[in-house]
């Protein structure tokens, strides 16, 4: 299972929104500029995050997006499933049954392989559901007090000068 670059972009969006002043939506154009990513692809990712209830879309000229959940309520599993879909390491294409179609153990072997990967899916889901965005932010920044700024008008370099 390989996760896409979209997951990294979604995580970056969450970091930006977690440090964004909650009264000020962050414009998708600003996110695109800050992350230096394609605006059209970013909008597709944001749409997925809106559908899954991770971010809110605020319409209007001063609109943008805000976090729909507190970082403590947002698990890595939520983010992964929003962007990648449910964790599913093994896609059964029927190849094992086809290769051993006349073998008396083919069907049982396929079920055994499915079961092994279902267990791995469960373990990964448990692990990722136990880690929140707040956990990652705290470990990254070394504290629980997240800075609040307006990414629409301020750069990180400007913010760090003021600190």
Secondary structure, 3 states (H helix, E strand, C coil): CCCCHHHHHHHHHHHHHHHECCCCCECHHHHHHHHCCCHHHHHHHHHHHHHCCCEEEECCCCCEEEECCCHHHCEHHHHHHHHHCCCCCCCCCCHHHHHCCCCCCHHHHHHHHHHHHHHHHHHHHHHHHCCEHHHHHHHHHCCCCCCCECCCCCCHHHHHHHC
